[in-house]
Every structure is written in C-alpha cells, then in structure tokens.
Amino acid sequence: MSDLNTPPGEETIGRRIAQARRLRGLTQQQLADRVPCSKSLVSQVEAGHKPATQALITAAARALRVEVGHLTGQPYRDADERRARVHRRIPELRRALLAWDLPDEELPAPPAERLRADVRRASALGRDARYIQLGDMLPGLLEELTRAVHAAEGGRREELFAMLAEAYTGVTAIAYTLGYFDLRSLAMDRVGWAATESQDPLRVARTQWQRSTLFLAAAAHDRGLLLLERIRHGMGDHLDRLTGPELSVYGATHLRSAVFAARANDRQGAFEHIEHARRAARLLGGDANHYGLEFGPSNVVMHEVAVAVEMGDGAGAVERARRAVLPPTVAPVRLGHFQIDLARGWLYHGDRRRALEALYTARRIAPQQTRNHPMVRETVRMLNQLERRPSRLLTRFAAWLDMP
C-alpha cells in the first residue's frame, strides 16, 4: 500500500458510490434522501474520510439501482494461483446448479453411506471457512447427489434431498464470501427446492432463515423481518416446549432479526431480539450445530458485538467483546467473522492498533473468509487513511489483500 493516503488510482467503495451517483444524475443530498442518511455521511464516505458500513453500502446500492458488488468491487481477483483456484470452480458450480433436474442416468448412483460422509466433509469445510477446498469438492458431489435423488424412492429419497440441500448451502457460502451474488440467488433457489423435497419442516424453516440474507443485501429490512417473524410464528409461542433443533432455528431467527433492526438503526428492537435469542440459548443449554446454525450462547454474544458495530457504537462493541468468553469449539467461520466485526469496533472506538490486531487474528482463524470480506478492506483502507506513515504490519496486511 502506498504511503500516500487514498492514492488517486485506488478504487474505494466511497469512490464507486460517487461514480454511480453521478451516473444516475443525483446530487449527494438526493442520494442521502434515498438511503436515507445525512448528506454529510455521503460526502465523508465518498471522500474517504469515513468507512462505508454494510448498511450504507446495501442502501446505496438499492437507491442507485446497482448490485452490491458494483460498489464493493467483488469478486476480488487473486494473483496467487492456489487461492485463485476457487474462482475457476464457479463455472462448474453454476453448471451443477443448472443441471438440477438433468442427472446423468448412464452412471450409477453412489452408495448413500459415501454420500453421507462426503456431505459431512463438505459441511466441515464450510464450518472451517475453507472455501478453496470446498469449491474443489462441490461440483462432483452435487452431480452425484443429483443422480442419487432422482434414482431414489421413499424415505431414502427424503434423506438424500436433505443432503442435497446441505451441499447446495455450501454453494451459497462460497458465492456469498466471494461476491458472486447472482450465483448465490440461484443456489438459494436450489436449497429451497431440495429442503422442501426433504419433507423436513425445520430444514425448510432453516432455508427461509438463510433466504433472509438476500433481503439484507437488498436493504429490504422490513421484508426480511417479516420473513423471520413468519418462521417464528410457525413454531409457536411456548419456548419451553421446543426441541433442541427447534430452539436453534428460533434463536437464529432472532439473531438475524437483530441484525436487520441494527441496519435499520433500531437500537431498541435490535437488543430486544438479542434478549429473545439469549433466552432460547439458555433453554438450549449450550452451543449446538443443528442444521448448521451454530446457535447457542457464543453466537448470541458474537451477535451482540455485531449489532453494536452495525450501529457504529465502537465503545459498546468493545465493552461487549471484553465480557465475551468464547470456547475453543466455536466454528472458525463464526469466530473469524467476529474478529472482523471486532476490528471495526476498535476502529470506531479509536484504537487503531487493536483494530489491526483483530484483523490479523481473523486472518489466522479464517484466512479465506478474511481476504474476501469487503469490511476487512474498508477497515484497512481507513487505518491507512488515519496513519501519517502506515506501520509495516499494516502494509503487510494490505499487500496480503492485494490492495494498492
């Protein structure tokens, strides 16, 4: 990274917003009215003096009628041959999704036992945020599962569809992380189809929870909250009667609702959802991984920090993080994201050293997730902006990101 703050050739989120705004023929005030936010915030973000939050990015994308990736610059290309391999898998994944109803009938369906083991392996790779390895595995696994579900009958067919839904979920994780948003939407459709065919109401509910992320990206906060409320309504009002998997789904919907409320700047609503989730976690009795939700006390604490960060409350995020005691069993994909959020919290709190330390921790825990997260790049850019002469640690981190 150059020692000069925000080099003229560097494409930043703020500059992309400014360019898209001008192409739409809008003034800063007109964009602010559509977001809505203050004109001062738009001006400062465009000039690079304030970081672009996820809430602002998605709302600006909606107002400017562009894809989120148009503003974040995703997907981020990688000069490293090994890391770039996952991008070369995208066409194969796309073809596998398009062939959902066209199995190769000349090949036999693999044994169910092997498919179970392969799906468990794929889920573990997703949990560890190892997207390169997951991308290598999924195209072939999806083809095999497609053959298997179309050849199966009865209860075995439903089990195979549940496995197929899990494998499709792996595609959504890769697409979301790398910024292939059209692929993500297509994969979500396939997840929904396979979940419905599995005849498992909780898997369907989990899929609807997953679908809510599309509303986050579209800044359609009211619709996302409505979808999540419908899931909870279908589960009833008596938490003490819910099973462990039901508590996980119920609690996860409240955590997601908290993020929606925070993005809408509804502080009271956000923390009310956190408290509902905390109660479900207490009843659950500990962290669990029903349906890949990773719900429990640890996830509640991590979302407390995330909600504070979403609302720009650095002091609140840091204080909540200081009280957090996270067990070593927390999934790397969750813990890495927590450290990314914490880095932003430290930045808002004015502690640049700890912000960079959190980024390095995220890199150690989940490097593939960290390298591809737009908020990591925005945090690094702001740290560079604030430093008169960036430290060697900061320039090394920026170089790892391939930032100019």
For each residue, the residues with C-beta under 8 A, 3 or more apart:
1: 380 384 390 394 395 398 399 403 404
2: 7 10 404
3: 389 390
4: 7
5: 48 384 385
6: 10 12 48 381 384 385
7: 2 4 10 404
8:
9: 404
10: 2 6 7 15 381 403 404
11: 15 16 73
12: 6 15 16 48 381
13: 16 17 45 52 57 71 72 73 374 378
14: 17 18 45 46 47 48 52
15: 10 11 12 18 19 46 48
16: 11 12 13 19 20 70 71 72 73
17: 13 14 20 21 31 42 45 46 52 57 60 64 71
18: 14 15 21 22 46
19: 15 16 22 23
20: 16 17 23 24 60 64 66 70 71
21: 17 18 24 26 27 28 31 42 46 64
22: 18 19 25 26
23: 19 20
24: 20 21 64 65
25: 22
26: 21 22 30 31 34 64
27: 21 30 31
28: 21 31 32 39 42 43 46
29: 32 33 39
30: 26 27 33 34
31: 17 21 26 27 28 34 35 42 60 63 64
32: 28 29 35 36 37 38 39 41 42
33: 29 30 36
34: 26 30 31 63
35: 31 32 42 56 59 60 63
36: 32 33 59
37: 32 41 42 56 59
38: 32 41 42
39: 28 29 32 42 43
40: 43 44
41: 32 37 38 44 45 50 56
42: 17 21 28 31 32 35 37 38 39 45 46
43: 28 39 40 46 47
44: 40 41 47 49 50
45: 13 14 17 41 42 48 49 50 51 52 56
46: 14 15 17 18 21 28 42 43
47: 14 43 44
48: 5 6 12 14 15 45 381 385
49: 44 45 385
50: 41 44 45 382
51: 45 344 347 378 379 381 382
52: 13 14 17 45 56 57 60 71 378
53: 56 57 310 312
54: 57 58 263 310 374 375
55: 58 59 219 262 263 265 310
56: 35 37 41 45 52 53 59 60
57: 13 17 52 53 54 60 61 68 71 72 374
58: 54 55 61 62 68 216 217 218 219 263
59: 35 36 37 55 56 62 63 219
60: 17 20 31 35 52 56 57 63 64 71
61: 57 58 64 66 67 68 70 71 219
62: 58 59 65 218 219 220
63: 31 34 35 59 60
64: 17 20 21 24 26 31 60 61 71
65: 24 62
66: 20 61 70 71
67: 61 70 71 181
68: 57 58 61 71 72 74 179 181 217
69: 72 73 74 75 179 181
70: 16 20 61 66 67
71: 13 16 17 20 52 57 60 61 64 66 67 68
72: 13 16 57 68 69 179 374
73: 11 13 16 69 76 374
74: 68 69 178 179 372 374
75: 69 87 178 179 180 372
76: 73 178 179 371 372 377 401 402
77: 84 87 402
78: 83 84 87 371 402
79: 84 402
80: 83 84
81: 84 85
82: 85 132
83: 78 80 86 132 368 371
84: 77 78 79 80 81 87 88
85: 81 82 88 89 132 135 136
86: 83 89 90 131 132 135 174 178 368
87: 75 77 78 84 90 178
88: 84 85 91
89: 85 86 92 93 135 136 138 139 174
90: 86 87 93 94 135 178 180 183
91: 88 94 95
92: 89 95 96 139
93: 89 90 96 97 135 138 139 142 171 174 175 183 187
94: 90 91 97 98 183 186
95: 91 92 98 99 139
96: 92 93 99 138 139 142 143 146 171
97: 93 94 100 142 168 171 183 186 187 190
98: 94 95
99: 95 96 102 103 143 146
100: 97 146 190 193
101: 150
102: 99 146
103: 99 143 146 147 150 151
104: 107 143 147
105: 147 150
106:
107: 104 147
108: 147
109: 144 147 148 151 152
110: 114 115 144 147 148
111: 114 115
112: 115 116 148 156 159 160
113: 116 117
114: 110 111 117 118
115: 110 111 112 118 119 141 144 145 148 160 163
116: 112 113 119 120 163
117: 113 114 120 121
118: 114 115 121 122 137 141 144
119: 115 116 122 123 141 145 163 166 167
120: 116 117 123 124
121: 117 118 124 125 137
122: 118 119 125 126 134 137 138 141 166 167 170
123: 119 120 126 127 166 170 292
124: 120 121 127 128
125: 121 122 128 130 131 133 134 137 170
126: 122 123 129 130 131 134 169 170 173 292 333
127: 123 124 289 292 294 331 332 333
128: 124 125 331 332 333 366
129: 126 177 332 333 336 366 368 369
130: 125 126 133 134 368
131: 86 125 126 134 135 173 174 177 178 368 369 372
132: 82 83 85 86 135 136 368
133: 125 130 136 137
134: 122 125 126 130 131 137 138 170 173 174
135: 85 86 89 90 93 131 132 138 139 174
136: 85 89 132 133
137: 118 121 122 125 133 134 140 141
138: 89 93 96 122 134 135 141 142 167 170 171 174
139: 89 92 93 95 96 135 142 143
140: 137 143 144
141: 115 118 119 122 137 138 144 145 167
142: 93 96 97 138 139 145 146 164 167 168 171
143: 96 99 103 104 139 140 146 147
144: 109 110 115 118 140 141 147 148
145: 115 119 141 142 148 149 160 163 164 167
146: 96 99 100 102 103 142 143 149 150 164
147: 103 104 105 107 108 109 110 143 144 150 151
148: 109 110 112 115 144 145 151 152 160
149: 145 146 152 157 160 161 164 194 197
150: 101 103 105 146 147
151: 103 109 147 148
152: 109 148 149 156 157 160
153: 156 157
154: 157 158
155: 158 159
156: 112 152 153 159 160
157: 149 152 153 154 160 161 197
158: 154 155 161 162 197 198 199 200
159: 112 155 156 162 163 198
160: 112 115 145 148 149 152 156 157 163 164
161: 149 157 158 164 165 194 195 197 198 199
162: 158 159 165 166 194 195 198 200 203
163: 115 116 119 145 159 160 166 167
164: 142 145 146 149 160 161 167 168 194
165: 161 162 168 169 191 194 195 198 203 207
166: 119 122 123 162 163 169 170 292
167: 119 122 138 141 142 145 163 164 170 171
168: 97 142 164 165 171 172 187 190 191 194
169: 126 165 166 172 173 187 191 210 292
170: 122 123 125 126 134 138 166 167 173 174
171: 93 96 97 138 142 167 168 174 175 183 184 187 190
172: 168 169 175 176 184 187 188 191 210
173: 126 131 134 169 170 176 177 333
174: 86 89 93 131 134 135 138 170 171 177 178 180
175: 93 171 172 178 179 180 181 183 184 187
176: 172 173 179 184 213
177: 129 131 173 174 368 369 372 373
178: 74 75 76 86 87 90 131 174 175 372
179: 68 69 72 74 75 76 175 176 372 374
180: 75 90 174 175 183 184
181: 67 68 69 175 184 185 217
182: 185 186
183: 90 93 94 97 171 175 180 186 187
184: 171 172 175 176 180 181 187 188 214
185: 181 182 188 189 214
186: 94 97 182 183 189 190
187: 93 97 168 169 171 172 175 183 184 190 191
188: 172 184 185 191 192 210 211 214
189: 185 186 192 193
190: 97 100 168 171 186 187 193 194
191: 165 168 169 172 187 188 194 195 207 210
192: 188 189 195 196 204 207 211
193: 100 189 190 196 197
194: 149 161 162 164 165 168 190 191 197 198
195: 161 162 165 191 192 198 200 203 204 206 207
196: 192 193 199 204
197: 149 157 158 161 193 194
198: 158 159 161 162 165 194 195 203 204
199: 158 161 196
200: 158 162 195 203 204
201: 204 205 234
202: 205 206 245 246 249 290 291
203: 162 165 195 198 200 206 207 291
204: 192 195 196 198 200 201 207 208
205: 201 202 208 209 231 234 235 249
206: 195 202 203 209 210 249 252 291 292 293
207: 165 191 192 195 203 204 210 211
208: 204 205 211 212 227 230 231
209: 205 206 212 228 231 249 252 253 256 293
210: 169 172 188 191 206 207 213
211: 188 192 207 208 214 215 227
212: 208 209 215 216 224 227 228 256 260
213: 176 210 216 217 256
214: 184 185 188 211 217 218
215: 211 212 218 220 221 223 224 227 260
216: 58 212 213 219 221 224 259 260 263
217: 58 68 181 213 214
218: 58 62 214 215
219: 55 58 59 61 62 216 263
220: 62 215 223 224
221: 215 216 224 225 260 261 263 264
222: 225 226
223: 215 220 226 227
224: 212 215 216 220 221 227 228 256 257 260
225: 221 222 228 229 257 260 261
226: 222 223 229 230
227: 208 211 212 215 223 224 230 231
228: 209 212 224 225 231 232 253 254 256 257 260
229: 225 226 232 233 257
230: 208 226 227 233 234
231: 205 208 209 227 228 234 235 249 253
232: 228 229 235 250 253 254
233: 229 230
234: 201 205 230 231
235: 205 231 232 242 246 249 250
236: 241 242
237:
238: 241 242
239: 242 247 250 279 280 283
240: 283
241: 236 238
242: 235 236 238 239 246 247 250 280 283
243: 246 247
244: 247 248 284 288 290
245: 202 248 249 290 291
246: 202 235 242 243 249 250
247: 239 242 243 244 250 251 280 281 283 284 295
248: 244 245 251 252 280 284 288 290 291 293 295 296
249: 202 205 206 209 231 235 245 246 252 253 290 291 293 295
250: 232 235 239 242 246 247 253 254 280
251: 247 248 254 255 276 277 280 281 284 295 296 299 300
252: 206 209 248 249 255 256 277 293 295 299
253: 209 228 231 232 249 250 256 257
254: 228 232 250 251 257 258 273 274 276 277 280
255: 251 252 258 259 273 274 277 295 299 300 303
256: 209 212 213 224 228 252 253 259 260
257: 224 225 228 229 253 254 260 261 269 273
258: 254 255 261 262 269 270 271 273 274 277 303 307
259: 216 255 256 262 263 270 303 306 307 310
260: 212 215 216 221 224 225 228 256 257 263 264
261: 221 225 257 258 264 266 267 269 270 272 273 307
262: 55 258 259 265 266 267 270 306 307 310 311
263: 54 55 58 216 219 221 259 260 310
264: 221 260 261 269
265: 55 262 311
266: 261 262 269 270
267: 261 262 270 271 311
268: 271 272
269: 257 258 261 264 266 272 273
270: 258 259 261 262 266 267 273 274 307 310 311
271: 258 267 268 274 275 304 307
272: 261 268 269 275 276
273: 254 255 257 258 261 269 270 276 277
274: 254 255 258 270 271 277 278 300 303 304 307
275: 271 272 278 279
276: 251 254 272 273 279 280
277: 251 252 254 255 258 273 274 280 281 295 300 303
278: 274 275 281 282 297 300
279: 239 275 276 282 283
280: 239 242 247 248 250 251 254 276 277 283 284 295
281: 247 251 277 278 284 295 296 297 299 300
282: 278 279 285 297
283: 239 240 242 247 279 280
284: 244 247 248 251 280 281 288 295 296
285: 282
286: 296 297
287: 294 295 296 297 298 299 327 329 330
288: 244 248 284 293 294 295 296
289: 127 292 293 294 331
290: 202 244 245 248 249 293 295
291: 202 203 206 245 248 249
292: 123 126 127 166 169 206 289
293: 206 209 248 249 252 288 289 290
294: 127 287 288 289 299 330 331 333 334
295: 247 248 249 251 252 255 277 280 281 284 287 288 290 299
296: 248 251 281 284 286 287 288 299 300
297: 278 281 282 286 287 300 301
298: 287 301 302 326 327 330 334
299: 251 252 255 281 287 294 295 296 302 303 334
300: 251 255 274 277 278 281 296 297 303 304
301: 297 298 304 305 320 323 324 326
302: 298 299 305 306 324 326 330 334 335 337 338 341
303: 255 258 259 274 277 299 300 306 307
304: 271 274 300 301 307 308 320 324
305: 301 302 308 309 317 320 321 324 338 341 342 345
306: 259 262 302 303 309 310 337 338 341
307: 258 259 261 262 270 271 274 303 304 310 311
308: 304 305 311 313 314 316 317 320 345
309: 305 306 312 313 314 317 341 342 344 345 348
310: 53 54 55 259 262 263 270 306 307
311: 262 265 267 270 307 308 316
312: 53 309 348
313: 308 309 316 317 348
314: 308 309 317 318 344 345 346 347 348 349 350
315: 318 319 349
316: 308 311 313 319 320
317: 305 308 309 313 314 320 321 341 342 344 345 348 349
318: 314 315 321 322 342 345 346 349 351
319: 315 316 322 323
320: 301 304 305 308 316 317 323 324
321: 305 317 318 324 342 345
322: 318 319
323: 301 319 320
324: 301 302 304 305 320 321
325:
326: 298 301 302 330 335 338
327: 287 298 330
328:
329: 287
330: 287 294 298 302 326 327 334 335 338
331: 127 128 289 294 334 335
332: 127 128 129 335 336 365 366 369
333: 126 127 128 129 173 294 336 337 366 369
334: 294 298 299 302 330 331 337 338
335: 302 326 330 331 332 338 339 365 366
336: 129 332 333 339 340 362 365 366 369 370
337: 302 306 333 334 340 341 362 366 369 373
338: 302 305 306 326 330 334 335 341 342
339: 335 336 342 343 358 359 361 362 365
340: 336 337 343 344 358 359 362 369 370 373 375 376 379
341: 302 305 306 309 317 337 338 344 345
342: 305 309 317 318 321 338 339 345 346 358
343: 339 340 346 347 355 356 358 359 362 376 379
344: 51 309 314 317 340 341 347 348 355 375 379
345: 305 308 309 314 317 318 321 341 342 348 349
346: 314 318 342 343 349 351 352 354 355 357 358
347: 51 314 343 344 350 351 352 355 379 382 383
348: 309 312 313 314 317 344 345
349: 314 315 317 318 345 346
350: 314 347
351: 318 346 347 354 355
352: 346 347 355 356 383 386 387
353: 356 357
354: 346 351 357 358
355: 343 344 346 347 351 352 358 359 379 383
356: 343 352 353 359 360 383 391 393 394 397
357: 346 353 354 360 361
358: 339 340 342 343 346 354 355 361 362
359: 339 340 343 355 356 362 363 370 376 379 380 397
360: 356 357 363 364 393 397
361: 339 357 358 364 365
362: 336 337 339 340 343 358 359 365 366 369 370 376
363: 359 360 366 367 370 371 397 400
364: 360 361 367
365: 332 335 336 339 361 362 370
366: 128 129 332 333 335 336 337 362 363 369 370
367: 363 364 370 371
368: 83 86 129 130 131 132 177 371 372
369: 129 131 177 332 333 336 337 340 362 366 372 373
370: 336 340 359 362 363 365 366 367 373 376
371: 76 78 83 363 367 368 376 400 401
372: 74 75 76 131 177 178 179 368 369
373: 177 337 340 369 370 376 377
374: 13 54 57 72 73 74 179 377 378
375: 54 340 344 378 379
376: 340 343 359 362 370 371 373 379 380 401
377: 76 373 374 380 381 401 403
378: 13 51 52 374 375 381 382
379: 51 340 343 344 347 355 359 375 376 382 383
380: 1 359 376 377 383 384 394 397 398 401 403
381: 6 10 12 48 51 377 378 384 385 403
382: 50 51 347 378 379 385 386
383: 347 352 355 356 379 380 386 387 390 394
384: 1 5 6 380 381 387 390 394 398
385: 5 6 48 49 381 382
386: 352 382 383
387: 352 383 384 390 391 394
388:
389: 3
390: 1 3 383 384 387 394 395 398
391: 356 387 394 395
392: 395 396
393: 356 360 396 397
394: 1 356 380 383 384 387 390 391 397 398
395: 1 390 391 392 398 399
396: 392 393 399 400
397: 356 359 360 363 380 393 394 400 401
398: 1 380 384 390 394 395 401 403
399: 1 395 396 402 403
400: 363 371 396 397
401: 76 371 376 377 380 397 398
402: 76 77 78 79 399
403: 1 10 377 380 381 398 399
404: 1 2 7 9 10
